[in-house]
Amino acid sequence: MPYRRQAGNWDVVTFEKYRVEETVKANVITRPARKDALEAWSKPVVEAIGKAATDKKPQSFIQAYDNAIAGCNACHAAMGGGPLKTMSVYKITRAASPMFANIGVNP
């Protein structure tokens, strides 16, 4: 994990979980043919991330986060169509730094 700052701010995890849920809902509406794949990936992953945040267990979160990334990349590799002919060009990786380095997320 290149970015090792772990602030322990479970409120941020909970907020980002919500954002993923909203993004999945929007994608199901705009890409109905991908509904089954999106829901098969998102439901268990989002649930695991939420449980890790509720339980405040960093190792559980890391495992759920890695599973989410792996699921994203597997789905992208399996999807085709559109102008790109493949979604595999969208490869998700772990963050190397905070998105907003000027904003503290310590609890």
N, CA, C and O atoms as a GROMACS GRO file, in nm:
protein
  428
    1MET      N    1   0.085  -0.116   0.000
    1MET     CA    2   0.000   0.000   0.000
    1MET      C    3   0.090   0.123   0.000
    1MET      O    4   0.149   0.155   0.103
    2PRO      N    5   0.102   0.194  -0.113
    2PRO     CA    6   0.192   0.307  -0.121
    2PRO      C    7   0.154   0.421  -0.027
    2PRO      O    8   0.242   0.485   0.031
    3TYR      N    9   0.028   0.448  -0.011
    3TYR     CA   10  -0.018   0.558   0.073
    3TYR      C   11  -0.059   0.500   0.206
    3TYR      O   12  -0.166   0.440   0.217
    4ARG      N   13   0.023   0.517   0.307
    4ARG     CA   14   0.002   0.447   0.434
    4ARG      C   15  -0.059   0.534   0.544
    4ARG      O   16  -0.070   0.489   0.658
    5ARG      N   17  -0.098   0.654   0.512
    5ARG     CA   18  -0.159   0.738   0.614
    5ARG      C   19  -0.298   0.683   0.644
    5ARG      O   20  -0.387   0.688   0.559
    6GLN      N   21  -0.315   0.632   0.761
    6GLN     CA   22  -0.445   0.576   0.800
    6GLN      C   23  -0.497   0.659   0.916
    6GLN      O   24  -0.459   0.638   1.031
    7ALA      N   25  -0.585   0.752   0.884
    7ALA     CA   26  -0.632   0.847   0.983
    7ALA      C   27  -0.731   0.786   1.081
    7ALA      O   28  -0.755   0.842   1.187
    8GLY      N   29  -0.789   0.673   1.047
    8GLY     CA   30  -0.889   0.613   1.135
    8GLY      C   31  -1.019   0.691   1.138
    8GLY      O   32  -1.094   0.684   1.236
    9ASN      N   33  -1.045   0.766   1.033
    9ASN     CA   34  -1.168   0.844   1.028
    9ASN      C   35  -1.276   0.762   0.960
    9ASN      O   36  -1.290   0.766   0.838
   10TRP      N   37  -1.352   0.690   1.039
   10TRP     CA   38  -1.454   0.601   0.986
   10TRP      C   39  -1.572   0.677   0.930
   10TRP      O   40  -1.648   0.623   0.849
   11ASP      N   41  -1.590   0.804   0.970
   11ASP     CA   42  -1.695   0.887   0.912
   11ASP      C   43  -1.668   0.911   0.764
   11ASP      O   44  -1.761   0.913   0.683
   12VAL      N   45  -1.541   0.929   0.727
   12VAL     CA   46  -1.506   0.947   0.586
   12VAL      C   47  -1.534   0.818   0.509
   12VAL      O   48  -1.585   0.822   0.397
   13VAL      N   49  -1.502   0.704   0.568
   13VAL     CA   50  -1.530   0.576   0.503
   13VAL      C   51  -1.680   0.562   0.480
   13VAL      O   52  -1.724   0.521   0.372
   14THR      N   53  -1.758   0.595   0.581
   14THR     CA   54  -1.904   0.584   0.570
   14THR      C   55  -1.956   0.677   0.460
   14THR      O   56  -2.045   0.640   0.384
   15PHE      N   57  -1.902   0.798   0.453
   15PHE     CA   58  -1.943   0.892   0.348
   15PHE      C   59  -1.907   0.840   0.210
   15PHE      O   60  -1.990   0.846   0.119
   16GLU      N   61  -1.787   0.789   0.193
   16GLU     CA   62  -1.745   0.738   0.063
   16GLU      C   63  -1.825   0.613   0.024
   16GLU      O   64  -1.852   0.591  -0.094
   17LYS      N   65  -1.862   0.534   0.122
   17LYS     CA   66  -1.950   0.418   0.097
   17LYS      C   67  -2.082   0.467   0.038
   17LYS      O   68  -2.132   0.410  -0.060
   18TYR      N   69  -2.137   0.571   0.097
   18TYR     CA   70  -2.261   0.631   0.046
   18TYR      C   71  -2.242   0.677  -0.098
   18TYR      O   72  -2.330   0.656  -0.182
   19ARG      N   73  -2.128   0.741  -0.127
   19ARG     CA   74  -2.103   0.790  -0.263
   19ARG      C   75  -2.095   0.674  -0.363
   19ARG      O   76  -2.143   0.687  -0.476
   20VAL      N   77  -2.035   0.563  -0.323
   20VAL     CA   78  -2.030   0.446  -0.411
   20VAL      C   79  -2.171   0.395  -0.438
   20VAL      O   80  -2.205   0.364  -0.551
   21GLU      N   81  -2.251   0.387  -0.334
   21GLU     CA   82  -2.390   0.340  -0.351
   21GLU      C   83  -2.465   0.430  -0.449
   21GLU      O   84  -2.538   0.380  -0.535
   22GLU      N   85  -2.448   0.560  -0.438
   22GLU     CA   86  -2.516   0.653  -0.528
   22GLU      C   87  -2.464   0.641  -0.670
   22GLU      O   88  -2.541   0.651  -0.766
   23THR      N   89  -2.334   0.620  -0.686
   23THR     CA   90  -2.275   0.602  -0.819
   23THR      C   91  -2.328   0.475  -0.884
   23THR      O   92  -2.359   0.475  -1.003
   24VAL      N   93  -2.337   0.368  -0.807
   24VAL     CA   94  -2.391   0.242  -0.861
   24VAL      C   95  -2.535   0.262  -0.905
   24VAL      O   96  -2.574   0.216  -1.012
   25LYS      N   97  -2.616   0.330  -0.823
   25LYS     CA   98  -2.756   0.356  -0.860
   25LYS      C   99  -2.764   0.431  -0.993
   25LYS      O  100  -2.844   0.397  -1.079
   26ALA      N  101  -2.680   0.532  -1.007
   26ALA     CA  102  -2.682   0.610  -1.131
   26ALA      C  103  -2.639   0.525  -1.250
   26ALA      O  104  -2.697   0.536  -1.359
   27ASN      N  105  -2.538   0.441  -1.231
   27ASN     CA  106  -2.492   0.355  -1.340
   27ASN      C  107  -2.596   0.251  -1.379
   27ASN      O  108  -2.608   0.216  -1.496
   28VAL      N  109  -2.670   0.201  -1.282
   28VAL     CA  110  -2.777   0.105  -1.313
   28VAL      C  111  -2.883   0.171  -1.402
   28VAL      O  112  -2.938   0.108  -1.491
   29ILE      N  113  -2.910   0.298  -1.376
   29ILE     CA  114  -3.009   0.371  -1.456
   29ILE      C  115  -2.955   0.401  -1.595
   29ILE      O  116  -3.026   0.383  -1.694
   30THR      N  117  -2.831   0.446  -1.602
   30THR     CA  118  -2.775   0.486  -1.732
   30THR      C  119  -2.722   0.369  -1.813
   30THR      O  120  -2.708   0.379  -1.935
   31ARG      N  121  -2.691   0.258  -1.747
   31ARG     CA  122  -2.638   0.139  -1.814
   31ARG      C  123  -2.716   0.017  -1.767
   31ARG      O  124  -2.659  -0.070  -1.700
   32PRO      N  125  -2.844   0.007  -1.800
   32PRO     CA  126  -2.926  -0.102  -1.748
   32PRO      C  127  -2.875  -0.242  -1.786
   32PRO      O  128  -2.900  -0.338  -1.713
   33ALA      N  129  -2.805  -0.254  -1.896
   33ALA     CA  130  -2.753  -0.385  -1.936
   33ALA      C  131  -2.644  -0.434  -1.839
   33ALA      O  132  -2.614  -0.553  -1.835
   34ARG      N  133  -2.587  -0.343  -1.763
   34ARG     CA  134  -2.480  -0.380  -1.670
   34ARG      C  135  -2.530  -0.393  -1.526
   34ARG      O  136  -2.451  -0.409  -1.434
   35LYS      N  137  -2.661  -0.386  -1.507
   35LYS     CA  138  -2.720  -0.389  -1.374
   35LYS      C  139  -2.677  -0.512  -1.294
   35LYS      O  140  -2.632  -0.500  -1.180
   36ASP      N  141  -2.690  -0.630  -1.353
   36ASP     CA  142  -2.658  -0.753  -1.280
   36ASP      C  143  -2.512  -0.756  -1.236
   36ASP      O  144  -2.483  -0.793  -1.122
   37ALA      N  145  -2.422  -0.716  -1.324
   37ALA     CA  146  -2.279  -0.716  -1.290
   37ALA      C  147  -2.250  -0.613  -1.181
   37ALA      O  148  -2.175  -0.641  -1.087
   38LEU      N  149  -2.308  -0.495  -1.193
   38LEU     CA  150  -2.285  -0.391  -1.093
   38LEU      C  151  -2.337  -0.433  -0.956
   38LEU      O  152  -2.268  -0.415  -0.855
   39GLU      N  153  -2.456  -0.488  -0.953
   39GLU     CA  154  -2.513  -0.527  -0.824
   39GLU      C  155  -2.442  -0.648  -0.764
   39GLU      O  156  -2.427  -0.656  -0.642
   40ALA      N  157  -2.399  -0.741  -0.847
   40ALA     CA  158  -2.326  -0.858  -0.796
   40ALA      C  159  -2.195  -0.815  -0.731
   40ALA      O  160  -2.153  -0.874  -0.631
   41TRP      N  161  -2.133  -0.714  -0.787
   41TRP     CA  162  -2.008  -0.663  -0.730
   41TRP      C  163  -2.036  -0.574  -0.609
   41TRP      O  164  -1.976  -0.592  -0.503
   42SER      N  165  -2.126  -0.479  -0.625
   42SER     CA  166  -2.139  -0.372  -0.525
   42SER      C  167  -2.201  -0.417  -0.393
   42SER      O  168  -2.156  -0.375  -0.286
   43LYS      N  169  -2.303  -0.499  -0.399
   43LYS     CA  170  -2.373  -0.532  -0.274
   43LYS      C  171  -2.281  -0.594  -0.168
   43LYS      O  172  -2.275  -0.542  -0.057
   44PRO      N  173  -2.208  -0.702  -0.198
   44PRO     CA  174  -2.122  -0.759  -0.094
   44PRO      C  175  -2.005  -0.670  -0.056
   44PRO      O  176  -1.965  -0.664   0.060
   45VAL      N  177  -1.949  -0.599  -0.155
   45VAL     CA  178  -1.833  -0.514  -0.127
   45VAL      C  179  -1.872  -0.395  -0.041
   45VAL      O  180  -1.805  -0.365   0.057
   46VAL      N  181  -1.979  -0.328  -0.078
   46VAL     CA  182  -2.023  -0.211  -0.003
   46VAL      C  183  -2.065  -0.251   0.138
   46VAL      O  184  -2.039  -0.179   0.235
   47GLU      N  185  -2.129  -0.364   0.149
   47GLU     CA  186  -2.169  -0.415   0.281
   47GLU      C  187  -2.046  -0.441   0.368
   47GLU      O  188  -2.045  -0.406   0.486
   48ALA      N  189  -1.943  -0.502   0.311
   48ALA     CA  190  -1.820  -0.532   0.386
   48ALA      C  191  -1.748  -0.404   0.427
   48ALA      O  192  -1.696  -0.395   0.538
   49ILE      N  193  -1.745  -0.305   0.340
   49ILE     CA  194  -1.682  -0.177   0.374
   49ILE      C  195  -1.761  -0.110   0.487
   49ILE      O  196  -1.701  -0.057   0.581
   50GLY      N  197  -1.892  -0.111   0.478
   50GLY     CA  198  -1.974  -0.052   0.583
   50GLY      C  199  -1.956  -0.121   0.716
   50GLY      O  200  -1.950  -0.055   0.820
   51LYS      N  201  -1.949  -0.254   0.715
   51LYS     CA  202  -1.929  -0.329   0.839
   51LYS      C  203  -1.793  -0.297   0.900
   51LYS      O  204  -1.782  -0.281   1.022
   52ALA      N  205  -1.690  -0.288   0.817
   52ALA     CA  206  -1.556  -0.254   0.867
   52ALA      C  207  -1.557  -0.116   0.932
   52ALA      O  208  -1.492  -0.096   1.035
   53ALA      N  209  -1.630  -0.022   0.873
   53ALA     CA  210  -1.638   0.113   0.930
   53ALA      C  211  -1.714   0.111   1.061
   53ALA      O  212  -1.673   0.176   1.158
   54THR      N  213  -1.825   0.038   1.066
   54THR     CA  214  -1.904   0.029   1.189
   54THR      C  215  -1.823  -0.036   1.300
   54THR      O  216  -1.825   0.009   1.414
   55ASP      N  217  -1.751  -0.143   1.265
   55ASP     CA  218  -1.672  -0.217   1.363
   55ASP      C  219  -1.537  -0.150   1.391
   55ASP      O  220  -1.468  -0.186   1.487
   56LYS      N  221  -1.500  -0.052   1.307
   56LYS     CA  222  -1.370   0.019   1.319
   56LYS      C  223  -1.253  -0.079   1.316
   56LYS      O  224  -1.164  -0.076   1.401
   57LYS      N  225  -1.256  -0.166   1.213
   57LYS     CA  226  -1.152  -0.267   1.197
   57LYS      C  227  -1.071  -0.238   1.070
   57LYS      O  228  -1.117  -0.266   0.960
   58PRO      N  229  -0.951  -0.183   1.087
   58PRO     CA  230  -0.871  -0.148   0.970
   58PRO      C  231  -0.841  -0.266   0.876
   58PRO      O  232  -0.849  -0.250   0.754
   59GLN      N  233  -0.809  -0.381   0.931
   59GLN     CA  234  -0.776  -0.496   0.845
   59GLN      C  235  -0.897  -0.540   0.764
   59GLN      O  236  -0.883  -0.577   0.647
   60SER      N  237  -1.015  -0.537   0.824
   60SER     CA  238  -1.136  -0.572   0.751
   60SER      C  239  -1.162  -0.472   0.640
   60SER      O  240  -1.204  -0.508   0.530
   61PHE      N  241  -1.136  -0.344   0.669
   61PHE     CA  242  -1.154  -0.241   0.568
   61PHE      C  243  -1.057  -0.262   0.452
   61PHE      O  244  -1.096  -0.256   0.335
   62ILE      N  245  -0.930  -0.286   0.483
   62ILE     CA  246  -0.829  -0.306   0.378
   62ILE      C  247  -0.868  -0.422   0.288
   62ILE      O  248  -0.857  -0.413   0.166
   63GLN      N  249  -0.913  -0.532   0.348
   63GLN     CA  250  -0.954  -0.648   0.268
   63GLN      C  251  -1.074  -0.612   0.180
   63GLN      O  252  -1.076  -0.647   0.062
   64ALA      N  253  -1.174  -0.544   0.237
   64ALA     CA  254  -1.292  -0.506   0.158
   64ALA      C  255  -1.254  -0.408   0.047
   64ALA      O  256  -1.305  -0.418  -0.064
   65TYR      N  257  -1.166  -0.315   0.078
   65TYR     CA  258  -1.122  -0.216  -0.021
   65TYR      C  259  -1.047  -0.286  -0.136
   65TYR      O  260  -1.072  -0.256  -0.253
   66ASP      N  261  -0.958  -0.377  -0.102
   66ASP     CA  262  -0.887  -0.453  -0.206
   66ASP      C  263  -0.983  -0.537  -0.290
   66ASP      O  264  -0.967  -0.547  -0.411
   67ASN      N  265  -1.083  -0.596  -0.225
   67ASN     CA  266  -1.184  -0.672  -0.299
   67ASN      C  267  -1.263  -0.582  -0.393
   67ASN      O  268  -1.297  -0.621  -0.505
   68ALA      N  269  -1.292  -0.461  -0.347
   68ALA     CA  270  -1.363  -0.365  -0.432
   68ALA      C  271  -1.281  -0.331  -0.556
   68ALA      O  272  -1.334  -0.331  -0.667
   69ILE      N  273  -1.154  -0.303  -0.537
   69ILE     CA  274  -1.066  -0.271  -0.649
   69ILE      C  275  -1.058  -0.388  -0.747
   69ILE      O  276  -1.069  -0.370  -0.868
   70ALA      N  277  -1.038  -0.508  -0.693
   70ALA     CA  278  -1.029  -0.627  -0.779
   70ALA      C  279  -1.159  -0.647  -0.857
   70ALA      O  280  -1.156  -0.681  -0.976
   71GLY      N  281  -1.271  -0.626  -0.791
   71GLY     CA  282  -1.401  -0.639  -0.858
   71GLY      C  283  -1.420  -0.536  -0.967
   71GLY      O  284  -1.469  -0.568  -1.075
   72CYS      N  285  -1.381  -0.412  -0.940
   72CYS     CA  286  -1.389  -0.307  -1.043
   72CYS      C  287  -1.310  -0.348  -1.166
   72CYS      O  288  -1.360  -0.343  -1.279
   73ASN      N  289  -1.186  -0.387  -1.143
   73ASN     CA  290  -1.099  -0.420  -1.256
   73ASN      C  291  -1.147  -0.544  -1.332
   73ASN      O  292  -1.136  -0.549  -1.454
   74ALA      N  293  -1.199  -0.643  -1.261
   74ALA     CA  294  -1.251  -0.763  -1.328
   74ALA      C  295  -1.372  -0.727  -1.414
   74ALA      O  296  -1.386  -0.776  -1.526
   75CYS      N  297  -1.458  -0.643  -1.361
   75CYS     CA  298  -1.577  -0.602  -1.436
   75CYS      C  299  -1.536  -0.520  -1.558
   75CYS      O  300  -1.588  -0.541  -1.668
   76HIS      N  301  -1.445  -0.427  -1.539
   76HIS     CA  302  -1.399  -0.346  -1.652
   76HIS      C  303  -1.340  -0.433  -1.762
   76HIS      O  304  -1.364  -0.410  -1.880
   77ALA      N  305  -1.262  -0.534  -1.723
   77ALA     CA  306  -1.200  -0.622  -1.822
   77ALA      C  307  -1.305  -0.704  -1.897
   77ALA      O  308  -1.286  -0.737  -2.014
   78ALA      N  309  -1.415  -0.737  -1.829
   78ALA     CA  310  -1.519  -0.820  -1.891
   78ALA      C  311  -1.615  -0.741  -1.979
   78ALA      O  312  -1.680  -0.798  -2.067
   79MET      N  313  -1.625  -0.612  -1.957
   79MET     CA  314  -1.722  -0.530  -2.030
   79MET      C  315  -1.665  -0.483  -2.163
   79MET      O  316  -1.548  -0.449  -2.174
   80GLY      N  317  -1.749  -0.484  -2.262
   80GLY     CA  318  -1.711  -0.436  -2.394
   80GLY      C  319  -1.815  -0.342  -2.447
   80GLY      O  320  -1.915  -0.313  -2.381
   81GLY      N  321  -1.792  -0.295  -2.566
   81GLY     CA  322  -1.889  -0.207  -2.630
   81GLY      C  323  -1.853  -0.062  -2.615
   81GLY      O  324  -1.759  -0.026  -2.543
   82GLY      N  325  -1.928   0.021  -2.683
   82GLY     CA  326  -1.902   0.163  -2.677
   82GLY      C  327  -1.784   0.202  -2.763
   82GLY      O  328  -1.727   0.117  -2.833
   83PRO      N  329  -1.746   0.326  -2.760
   83PRO     CA  330  -1.638   0.373  -2.847
   83PRO      C  331  -1.502   0.313  -2.814
   83PRO      O  332  -1.415   0.308  -2.900
   84LEU      N  333  -1.482   0.267  -2.688
   84LEU     CA  334  -1.352   0.213  -2.650
   84LEU      C  335  -1.339   0.065  -2.682
   84LEU      O  336  -1.228   0.012  -2.685
   85LYS      N  337  -1.450  -0.002  -2.705
   85LYS     CA  338  -1.456  -0.146  -2.732
   85LYS      C  339  -1.422  -0.230  -2.609
   85LYS      O  340  -1.453  -0.349  -2.606
   86THR      N  341  -1.360  -0.171  -2.509
   86THR     CA  342  -1.332  -0.241  -2.384
   86THR      C  343  -1.323  -0.140  -2.271
   86THR      O  344  -1.282  -0.026  -2.292
   87MET      N  345  -1.362  -0.181  -2.154
   87MET     CA  346  -1.351  -0.096  -2.036
   87MET      C  347  -1.221  -0.123  -1.960
   87MET      O  348  -1.193  -0.057  -1.860
   88SER      N  349  -1.142  -0.218  -2.008
   88SER     CA  350  -1.020  -0.255  -1.935
   88SER      C  351  -0.917  -0.143  -1.930
   88SER      O  352  -0.820  -0.151  -1.855
   89VAL      N  353  -0.937  -0.038  -2.010
   89VAL     CA  354  -0.845   0.076  -2.003
   89VAL      C  355  -0.862   0.151  -1.872
   89VAL      O  356  -0.774   0.229  -1.833
   90TYR      N  357  -0.973   0.129  -1.802
   90TYR     CA  358  -0.997   0.192  -1.673
   90TYR      C  359  -0.953   0.098  -1.562
   90TYR      O  360  -1.032   0.016  -1.515
   91LYS      N  361  -0.828   0.109  -1.520
   91LYS     CA  362  -0.771   0.022  -1.418
   91LYS      C  363  -0.766   0.100  -1.286
   91LYS      O  364  -0.703   0.205  -1.278
   92ILE      N  365  -0.831   0.046  -1.186
   92ILE     CA  366  -0.834   0.108  -1.055
   92ILE      C  367  -0.714   0.060  -0.974
   92ILE      O  368  -0.681  -0.059  -0.976
   93THR      N  369  -0.649   0.151  -0.906
   93THR     CA  370  -0.535   0.118  -0.818
   93THR      C  371  -0.555   0.187  -0.684
   93THR      O  372  -0.642   0.274  -0.669
   94ARG      N  373  -0.475   0.149  -0.588
   94ARG     CA  374  -0.478   0.216  -0.458
   94ARG      C  375  -0.426   0.358  -0.473
   94ARG      O  376  -0.339   0.386  -0.556
   95ALA      N  377  -0.479   0.446  -0.393
   95ALA     CA  378  -0.434   0.585  -0.396
   95ALA      C  379  -0.290   0.595  -0.346
   95ALA      O  380  -0.252   0.530  -0.249
   96ALA      N  381  -0.211   0.676  -0.416
   96ALA     CA  382  -0.072   0.698  -0.374
   96ALA      C  383  -0.061   0.815  -0.277
   96ALA      O  384   0.039   0.830  -0.207
   97SER      N  385  -0.165   0.898  -0.274
   97SER     CA  386  -0.167   1.013  -0.184
   97SER      C  387  -0.313   1.050  -0.159
   97SER      O  388  -0.402   1.003  -0.231
   98PRO      N  389  -0.338   1.133  -0.059
   98PRO     CA  390  -0.476   1.174  -0.036
   98PRO      C  391  -0.528   1.256  -0.153
   98PRO      O  392  -0.451   1.326  -0.219
   99MET      N  393  -0.658   1.247  -0.179
   99MET     CA  394  -0.716   1.321  -0.290
   99MET      C  395  -0.697   1.471  -0.270
   99MET      O  396  -0.662   1.543  -0.364
  100PHE      N  397  -0.719   1.516  -0.150
  100PHE     CA  398  -0.704   1.658  -0.117
  100PHE      C  399  -0.601   1.668  -0.005
  100PHE      O  400  -0.636   1.663   0.113
  101ALA      N  401  -0.475   1.682  -0.042
  101ALA     CA  402  -0.368   1.680   0.056
  101ALA      C  403  -0.377   1.797   0.154
  101ALA      O  404  -0.318   1.792   0.262
  102ASN      N  405  -0.449   1.901   0.117
  102ASN     CA  406  -0.459   2.017   0.204
  102ASN      C  407  -0.575   2.008   0.304
  102ASN      O  408  -0.597   2.102   0.381
  103ILE      N  409  -0.647   1.897   0.305
  103ILE     CA  410  -0.760   1.880   0.398
  103ILE      C  411  -0.727   1.767   0.492
  103ILE      O  412  -0.702   1.654   0.449
  104GLY      N  413  -0.727   1.796   0.621
  104GLY     CA  414  -0.701   1.693   0.721
  104GLY      C  415  -0.823   1.606   0.741
  104GLY      O  416  -0.935   1.656   0.743
  105VAL      N  417  -0.802   1.476   0.755
  105VAL     CA  418  -0.914   1.384   0.778
  105VAL      C  419  -0.896   1.308   0.909
  105VAL      O  420  -0.959   1.204   0.930
  106ASN      N  421  -0.812   1.361   0.997
  106ASN     CA  422  -0.795   1.297   1.127
  106ASN      C  423  -0.920   1.319   1.210
  106ASN      O  424  -0.979   1.427   1.207
  107PRO      N  425  -0.960   1.217   1.286
  107PRO     CA  426  -1.080   1.232   1.369
  107PRO      C  427  -1.057   1.332   1.482
  107PRO      O  428  -1.148   1.356   1.562
   0.00000   0.00000   0.00000
